[in-house]
Amino acid sequence: MDDSKKQLLKDIFWQMNEISSSTSTQTETIIETSDDGNGNIVETEVTVTRTYLYITVSHKTAEEMADQFSFHEDQREQMAELLADENNSLWSQVLYGITGGDGEIVTVALSQVGNTGGWVHNDNNKSIVPLTARQKYAILTFV
């Protein structure tokens, strides 16, 4: 693959996918617990400011891209054949190097991308991932 083919793939990728972001800051009151030095637990109300980074990843479907590139009927039939469910294991082999099984390991591995020992909460296609110990979080939305 030469550089012009690589650039063509990059261009098509960015036509298919969009990443946007925004931030918000929220002030919250939390309870911190500590030891007073005499073995007693002390609870203290502390006001913290947390910064949230909202990252939205959206993509077009194969059909939307076929429309954008004006695929003719033969091309649409070929695309449907390539995307048929019975070919999923073949795509797993090509994309992930998996030659056996049902590909479940790929699903598990992909679900952990970006999880660096923190916590991830999935709700309505959103993940909240701690970025640093300084009260900063990223909220990822996949559309």
PyMOL CGO cylinders between C-alpha atoms (Angstrom):
from pymol import cmd
from pymol.cgo import CYLINDER

trace = [
    CYLINDER, 0.00, 0.00, 0.00, 1.50, 3.30, -1.06, 0.3, 1, 1, 1, 1, 1, 1,
    CYLINDER, 1.50, 3.30, -1.06, 1.09, 6.71, 0.60, 0.3, 1, 1, 1, 1, 1, 1,
    CYLINDER, 1.09, 6.71, 0.60, -1.72, 7.81, -1.73, 0.3, 1, 1, 1, 1, 1, 1,
    CYLINDER, -1.72, 7.81, -1.73, -3.80, 4.71, -0.79, 0.3, 1, 1, 1, 1, 1, 1,
    CYLINDER, -3.80, 4.71, -0.79, -3.14, 5.35, 2.91, 0.3, 1, 1, 1, 1, 1, 1,
    CYLINDER, -3.14, 5.35, 2.91, -4.30, 8.94, 2.52, 0.3, 1, 1, 1, 1, 1, 1,
    CYLINDER, -4.30, 8.94, 2.52, -7.41, 7.80, 0.65, 0.3, 1, 1, 1, 1, 1, 1,
    CYLINDER, -7.41, 7.80, 0.65, -8.29, 5.44, 3.53, 0.3, 1, 1, 1, 1, 1, 1,
    CYLINDER, -8.29, 5.44, 3.53, -7.73, 8.22, 6.09, 0.3, 1, 1, 1, 1, 1, 1,
    CYLINDER, -7.73, 8.22, 6.09, -9.94, 10.59, 4.12, 0.3, 1, 1, 1, 1, 1, 1,
    CYLINDER, -9.94, 10.59, 4.12, -12.75, 8.03, 3.89, 0.3, 1, 1, 1, 1, 1, 1,
    CYLINDER, -12.75, 8.03, 3.89, -12.40, 7.22, 7.60, 0.3, 1, 1, 1, 1, 1, 1,
    CYLINDER, -12.40, 7.22, 7.60, -12.89, 10.88, 8.55, 0.3, 1, 1, 1, 1, 1, 1,
    CYLINDER, -12.89, 10.88, 8.55, -15.84, 11.17, 6.18, 0.3, 1, 1, 1, 1, 1, 1,
    CYLINDER, -15.84, 11.17, 6.18, -17.41, 8.22, 8.03, 0.3, 1, 1, 1, 1, 1, 1,
    CYLINDER, -17.41, 8.22, 8.03, -16.53, 9.25, 11.59, 0.3, 1, 1, 1, 1, 1, 1,
    CYLINDER, -16.53, 9.25, 11.59, -16.76, 12.43, 13.62, 0.3, 1, 1, 1, 1, 1, 1,
    CYLINDER, -16.76, 12.43, 13.62, -15.32, 13.22, 17.04, 0.3, 1, 1, 1, 1, 1, 1,
    CYLINDER, -15.32, 13.22, 17.04, -16.43, 16.29, 18.96, 0.3, 1, 1, 1, 1, 1, 1,
    CYLINDER, -16.43, 16.29, 18.96, -15.85, 17.44, 22.52, 0.3, 1, 1, 1, 1, 1, 1,
    CYLINDER, -15.85, 17.44, 22.52, -16.90, 19.96, 25.14, 0.3, 1, 1, 1, 1, 1, 1,
    CYLINDER, -16.90, 19.96, 25.14, -16.26, 20.51, 28.84, 0.3, 1, 1, 1, 1, 1, 1,
    CYLINDER, -16.26, 20.51, 28.84, -18.27, 21.52, 31.87, 0.3, 1, 1, 1, 1, 1, 1,
    CYLINDER, -18.27, 21.52, 31.87, -17.31, 22.30, 35.44, 0.3, 1, 1, 1, 1, 1, 1,
    CYLINDER, -17.31, 22.30, 35.44, -19.47, 21.31, 38.42, 0.3, 1, 1, 1, 1, 1, 1,
    CYLINDER, -19.47, 21.31, 38.42, -19.01, 22.14, 42.07, 0.3, 1, 1, 1, 1, 1, 1,
    CYLINDER, -19.01, 22.14, 42.07, -20.10, 19.40, 44.47, 0.3, 1, 1, 1, 1, 1, 1,
    CYLINDER, -20.10, 19.40, 44.47, -20.02, 18.83, 48.21, 0.3, 1, 1, 1, 1, 1, 1,
    CYLINDER, -20.02, 18.83, 48.21, -18.53, 15.52, 49.32, 0.3, 1, 1, 1, 1, 1, 1,
    CYLINDER, -18.53, 15.52, 49.32, -17.80, 13.91, 52.68, 0.3, 1, 1, 1, 1, 1, 1,
    CYLINDER, -17.80, 13.91, 52.68, -14.15, 13.05, 53.34, 0.3, 1, 1, 1, 1, 1, 1,
    CYLINDER, -14.15, 13.05, 53.34, -13.20, 10.74, 56.19, 0.3, 1, 1, 1, 1, 1, 1,
    CYLINDER, -13.20, 10.74, 56.19, -9.93, 10.90, 58.09, 0.3, 1, 1, 1, 1, 1, 1,
    CYLINDER, -9.93, 10.90, 58.09, -8.36, 9.84, 61.37, 0.3, 1, 1, 1, 1, 1, 1,
    CYLINDER, -8.36, 9.84, 61.37, -7.89, 12.52, 64.02, 0.3, 1, 1, 1, 1, 1, 1,
    CYLINDER, -7.89, 12.52, 64.02, -4.71, 10.88, 65.31, 0.3, 1, 1, 1, 1, 1, 1,
    CYLINDER, -4.71, 10.88, 65.31, -6.46, 9.38, 68.33, 0.3, 1, 1, 1, 1, 1, 1,
    CYLINDER, -6.46, 9.38, 68.33, -8.16, 6.58, 66.41, 0.3, 1, 1, 1, 1, 1, 1,
    CYLINDER, -8.16, 6.58, 66.41, -11.39, 8.51, 65.85, 0.3, 1, 1, 1, 1, 1, 1,
    CYLINDER, -11.39, 8.51, 65.85, -12.91, 8.79, 62.40, 0.3, 1, 1, 1, 1, 1, 1,
    CYLINDER, -12.91, 8.79, 62.40, -13.64, 12.40, 61.44, 0.3, 1, 1, 1, 1, 1, 1,
    CYLINDER, -13.64, 12.40, 61.44, -16.02, 13.29, 58.62, 0.3, 1, 1, 1, 1, 1, 1,
    CYLINDER, -16.02, 13.29, 58.62, -15.48, 16.63, 56.92, 0.3, 1, 1, 1, 1, 1, 1,
    CYLINDER, -15.48, 16.63, 56.92, -17.66, 18.28, 54.28, 0.3, 1, 1, 1, 1, 1, 1,
    CYLINDER, -17.66, 18.28, 54.28, -15.50, 19.48, 51.40, 0.3, 1, 1, 1, 1, 1, 1,
    CYLINDER, -15.50, 19.48, 51.40, -16.49, 21.40, 48.29, 0.3, 1, 1, 1, 1, 1, 1,
    CYLINDER, -16.49, 21.40, 48.29, -14.74, 20.15, 45.17, 0.3, 1, 1, 1, 1, 1, 1,
    CYLINDER, -14.74, 20.15, 45.17, -14.84, 21.34, 41.61, 0.3, 1, 1, 1, 1, 1, 1,
    CYLINDER, -14.84, 21.34, 41.61, -14.88, 18.62, 38.98, 0.3, 1, 1, 1, 1, 1, 1,
    CYLINDER, -14.88, 18.62, 38.98, -14.20, 19.18, 35.31, 0.3, 1, 1, 1, 1, 1, 1,
    CYLINDER, -14.20, 19.18, 35.31, -15.97, 16.86, 32.87, 0.3, 1, 1, 1, 1, 1, 1,
    CYLINDER, -15.97, 16.86, 32.87, -14.82, 16.33, 29.30, 0.3, 1, 1, 1, 1, 1, 1,
    CYLINDER, -14.82, 16.33, 29.30, -17.63, 15.21, 27.01, 0.3, 1, 1, 1, 1, 1, 1,
    CYLINDER, -17.63, 15.21, 27.01, -16.41, 13.33, 23.94, 0.3, 1, 1, 1, 1, 1, 1,
    CYLINDER, -16.41, 13.33, 23.94, -18.93, 12.32, 21.30, 0.3, 1, 1, 1, 1, 1, 1,
    CYLINDER, -18.93, 12.32, 21.30, -17.97, 9.77, 18.67, 0.3, 1, 1, 1, 1, 1, 1,
    CYLINDER, -17.97, 9.77, 18.67, -20.46, 9.40, 15.84, 0.3, 1, 1, 1, 1, 1, 1,
    CYLINDER, -20.46, 9.40, 15.84, -20.31, 7.49, 12.60, 0.3, 1, 1, 1, 1, 1, 1,
    CYLINDER, -20.31, 7.49, 12.60, -22.25, 6.99, 9.42, 0.3, 1, 1, 1, 1, 1, 1,
    CYLINDER, -22.25, 6.99, 9.42, -23.66, 3.61, 8.49, 0.3, 1, 1, 1, 1, 1, 1,
    CYLINDER, -23.66, 3.61, 8.49, -22.45, 1.66, 5.50, 0.3, 1, 1, 1, 1, 1, 1,
    CYLINDER, -22.45, 1.66, 5.50, -25.71, 2.55, 3.74, 0.3, 1, 1, 1, 1, 1, 1,
    CYLINDER, -25.71, 2.55, 3.74, -25.18, 6.27, 4.39, 0.3, 1, 1, 1, 1, 1, 1,
    CYLINDER, -25.18, 6.27, 4.39, -21.69, 6.03, 2.92, 0.3, 1, 1, 1, 1, 1, 1,
    CYLINDER, -21.69, 6.03, 2.92, -23.01, 4.10, -0.08, 0.3, 1, 1, 1, 1, 1, 1,
    CYLINDER, -23.01, 4.10, -0.08, -25.44, 6.97, -0.66, 0.3, 1, 1, 1, 1, 1, 1,
    CYLINDER, -25.44, 6.97, -0.66, -22.67, 9.57, -0.20, 0.3, 1, 1, 1, 1, 1, 1,
    CYLINDER, -22.67, 9.57, -0.20, -20.44, 7.80, -2.74, 0.3, 1, 1, 1, 1, 1, 1,
    CYLINDER, -20.44, 7.80, -2.74, -23.34, 7.10, -5.12, 0.3, 1, 1, 1, 1, 1, 1,
    CYLINDER, -23.34, 7.10, -5.12, -22.93, 3.32, -5.14, 0.3, 1, 1, 1, 1, 1, 1,
    CYLINDER, -22.93, 3.32, -5.14, -24.78, 1.64, -8.00, 0.3, 1, 1, 1, 1, 1, 1,
    CYLINDER, -24.78, 1.64, -8.00, -26.87, -1.50, -7.47, 0.3, 1, 1, 1, 1, 1, 1,
    CYLINDER, -26.87, -1.50, -7.47, -24.03, -3.99, -8.06, 0.3, 1, 1, 1, 1, 1, 1,
    CYLINDER, -24.03, -3.99, -8.06, -21.83, -2.20, -5.51, 0.3, 1, 1, 1, 1, 1, 1,
    CYLINDER, -21.83, -2.20, -5.51, -24.67, -2.19, -2.97, 0.3, 1, 1, 1, 1, 1, 1,
    CYLINDER, -24.67, -2.19, -2.97, -25.19, -5.95, -3.46, 0.3, 1, 1, 1, 1, 1, 1,
    CYLINDER, -25.19, -5.95, -3.46, -21.45, -6.57, -2.99, 0.3, 1, 1, 1, 1, 1, 1,
    CYLINDER, -21.45, -6.57, -2.99, -21.46, -4.43, 0.16, 0.3, 1, 1, 1, 1, 1, 1,
    CYLINDER, -21.46, -4.43, 0.16, -24.46, -6.34, 1.55, 0.3, 1, 1, 1, 1, 1, 1,
    CYLINDER, -24.46, -6.34, 1.55, -22.65, -9.63, 0.90, 0.3, 1, 1, 1, 1, 1, 1,
    CYLINDER, -22.65, -9.63, 0.90, -19.51, -8.41, 2.66, 0.3, 1, 1, 1, 1, 1, 1,
    CYLINDER, -19.51, -8.41, 2.66, -21.54, -7.22, 5.66, 0.3, 1, 1, 1, 1, 1, 1,
    CYLINDER, -21.54, -7.22, 5.66, -23.73, -10.34, 5.94, 0.3, 1, 1, 1, 1, 1, 1,
    CYLINDER, -23.73, -10.34, 5.94, -23.76, -11.95, 9.42, 0.3, 1, 1, 1, 1, 1, 1,
    CYLINDER, -23.76, -11.95, 9.42, -22.28, -15.21, 8.12, 0.3, 1, 1, 1, 1, 1, 1,
    CYLINDER, -22.28, -15.21, 8.12, -19.09, -13.28, 7.27, 0.3, 1, 1, 1, 1, 1, 1,
    CYLINDER, -19.09, -13.28, 7.27, -18.54, -11.88, 10.79, 0.3, 1, 1, 1, 1, 1, 1,
    CYLINDER, -18.54, -11.88, 10.79, -16.00, -14.58, 11.68, 0.3, 1, 1, 1, 1, 1, 1,
    CYLINDER, -16.00, -14.58, 11.68, -14.04, -13.80, 8.51, 0.3, 1, 1, 1, 1, 1, 1,
    CYLINDER, -14.04, -13.80, 8.51, -13.92, -10.11, 9.45, 0.3, 1, 1, 1, 1, 1, 1,
    CYLINDER, -13.92, -10.11, 9.45, -12.72, -11.05, 12.95, 0.3, 1, 1, 1, 1, 1, 1,
    CYLINDER, -12.72, -11.05, 12.95, -9.86, -12.99, 11.38, 0.3, 1, 1, 1, 1, 1, 1,
    CYLINDER, -9.86, -12.99, 11.38, -8.91, -10.11, 9.10, 0.3, 1, 1, 1, 1, 1, 1,
    CYLINDER, -8.91, -10.11, 9.10, -9.28, -7.30, 11.64, 0.3, 1, 1, 1, 1, 1, 1,
    CYLINDER, -9.28, -7.30, 11.64, -8.25, -8.98, 14.88, 0.3, 1, 1, 1, 1, 1, 1,
    CYLINDER, -8.25, -8.98, 14.88, -6.29, -12.08, 13.89, 0.3, 1, 1, 1, 1, 1, 1,
    CYLINDER, -6.29, -12.08, 13.89, -8.80, -14.41, 15.53, 0.3, 1, 1, 1, 1, 1, 1,
    CYLINDER, -8.80, -14.41, 15.53, -9.03, -17.77, 13.77, 0.3, 1, 1, 1, 1, 1, 1,
    CYLINDER, -9.03, -17.77, 13.77, -11.39, -19.68, 16.06, 0.3, 1, 1, 1, 1, 1, 1,
    CYLINDER, -11.39, -19.68, 16.06, -14.23, -19.22, 18.51, 0.3, 1, 1, 1, 1, 1, 1,
    CYLINDER, -14.23, -19.22, 18.51, -17.10, -16.83, 18.34, 0.3, 1, 1, 1, 1, 1, 1,
    CYLINDER, -17.10, -16.83, 18.34, -15.12, -13.60, 18.67, 0.3, 1, 1, 1, 1, 1, 1,
    CYLINDER, -15.12, -13.60, 18.67, -16.38, -12.93, 22.20, 0.3, 1, 1, 1, 1, 1, 1,
    CYLINDER, -16.38, -12.93, 22.20, -12.82, -12.19, 23.33, 0.3, 1, 1, 1, 1, 1, 1,
    CYLINDER, -12.82, -12.19, 23.33, -12.74, -9.27, 20.90, 0.3, 1, 1, 1, 1, 1, 1,
    CYLINDER, -12.74, -9.27, 20.90, -15.91, -7.84, 22.42, 0.3, 1, 1, 1, 1, 1, 1,
    CYLINDER, -15.91, -7.84, 22.42, -14.46, -8.14, 25.93, 0.3, 1, 1, 1, 1, 1, 1,
    CYLINDER, -14.46, -8.14, 25.93, -11.12, -6.64, 24.90, 0.3, 1, 1, 1, 1, 1, 1,
    CYLINDER, -11.12, -6.64, 24.90, -12.72, -3.73, 23.08, 0.3, 1, 1, 1, 1, 1, 1,
    CYLINDER, -12.72, -3.73, 23.08, -14.94, -3.00, 26.08, 0.3, 1, 1, 1, 1, 1, 1,
    CYLINDER, -14.94, -3.00, 26.08, -11.81, -2.45, 28.18, 0.3, 1, 1, 1, 1, 1, 1,
    CYLINDER, -11.81, -2.45, 28.18, -10.00, -0.07, 25.80, 0.3, 1, 1, 1, 1, 1, 1,
    CYLINDER, -10.00, -0.07, 25.80, -9.09, 3.02, 27.81, 0.3, 1, 1, 1, 1, 1, 1,
    CYLINDER, -9.09, 3.02, 27.81, -9.81, 1.41, 31.19, 0.3, 1, 1, 1, 1, 1, 1,
    CYLINDER, -9.81, 1.41, 31.19, -6.57, 2.01, 33.06, 0.3, 1, 1, 1, 1, 1, 1,
    CYLINDER, -6.57, 2.01, 33.06, -7.60, 0.68, 36.45, 0.3, 1, 1, 1, 1, 1, 1,
    CYLINDER, -7.60, 0.68, 36.45, -10.29, 3.25, 37.08, 0.3, 1, 1, 1, 1, 1, 1,
    CYLINDER, -10.29, 3.25, 37.08, -14.00, 2.69, 36.75, 0.3, 1, 1, 1, 1, 1, 1,
    CYLINDER, -14.00, 2.69, 36.75, -16.24, 2.75, 33.73, 0.3, 1, 1, 1, 1, 1, 1,
    CYLINDER, -16.24, 2.75, 33.73, -19.99, 3.17, 33.85, 0.3, 1, 1, 1, 1, 1, 1,
    CYLINDER, -19.99, 3.17, 33.85, -21.99, 2.28, 30.77, 0.3, 1, 1, 1, 1, 1, 1,
    CYLINDER, -21.99, 2.28, 30.77, -25.48, 3.76, 30.50, 0.3, 1, 1, 1, 1, 1, 1,
    CYLINDER, -25.48, 3.76, 30.50, -27.20, 4.62, 27.24, 0.3, 1, 1, 1, 1, 1, 1,
    CYLINDER, -27.20, 4.62, 27.24, -23.98, 4.30, 25.25, 0.3, 1, 1, 1, 1, 1, 1,
    CYLINDER, -23.98, 4.30, 25.25, -22.05, 6.53, 27.67, 0.3, 1, 1, 1, 1, 1, 1,
    CYLINDER, -22.05, 6.53, 27.67, -18.87, 5.72, 29.56, 0.3, 1, 1, 1, 1, 1, 1,
    CYLINDER, -18.87, 5.72, 29.56, -17.44, 7.82, 32.38, 0.3, 1, 1, 1, 1, 1, 1,
    CYLINDER, -17.44, 7.82, 32.38, -13.70, 7.37, 32.68, 0.3, 1, 1, 1, 1, 1, 1,
    CYLINDER, -13.70, 7.37, 32.68, -11.49, 9.09, 35.28, 0.3, 1, 1, 1, 1, 1, 1,
    CYLINDER, -11.49, 9.09, 35.28, -8.70, 11.00, 33.57, 0.3, 1, 1, 1, 1, 1, 1,
    CYLINDER, -8.70, 11.00, 33.57, -6.62, 12.10, 36.57, 0.3, 1, 1, 1, 1, 1, 1,
    CYLINDER, -6.62, 12.10, 36.57, -6.71, 12.14, 40.34, 0.3, 1, 1, 1, 1, 1, 1,
    CYLINDER, -6.71, 12.14, 40.34, -7.58, 15.84, 40.15, 0.3, 1, 1, 1, 1, 1, 1,
    CYLINDER, -7.58, 15.84, 40.15, -11.32, 15.36, 39.72, 0.3, 1, 1, 1, 1, 1, 1,
    CYLINDER, -11.32, 15.36, 39.72, -11.34, 15.29, 35.93, 0.3, 1, 1, 1, 1, 1, 1,
    CYLINDER, -11.34, 15.29, 35.93, -13.52, 12.82, 34.05, 0.3, 1, 1, 1, 1, 1, 1,
    CYLINDER, -13.52, 12.82, 34.05, -14.24, 12.06, 30.43, 0.3, 1, 1, 1, 1, 1, 1,
    CYLINDER, -14.24, 12.06, 30.43, -17.78, 11.17, 29.41, 0.3, 1, 1, 1, 1, 1, 1,
    CYLINDER, -17.78, 11.17, 29.41, -17.71, 9.29, 26.13, 0.3, 1, 1, 1, 1, 1, 1,
    CYLINDER, -17.71, 9.29, 26.13, -20.85, 9.05, 24.03, 0.3, 1, 1, 1, 1, 1, 1,
    CYLINDER, -20.85, 9.05, 24.03, -21.02, 6.69, 21.07, 0.3, 1, 1, 1, 1, 1, 1,
    CYLINDER, -21.02, 6.69, 21.07, -23.73, 7.57, 18.56, 0.3, 1, 1, 1, 1, 1, 1,
]
cmd.load_cgo(trace, "trace")
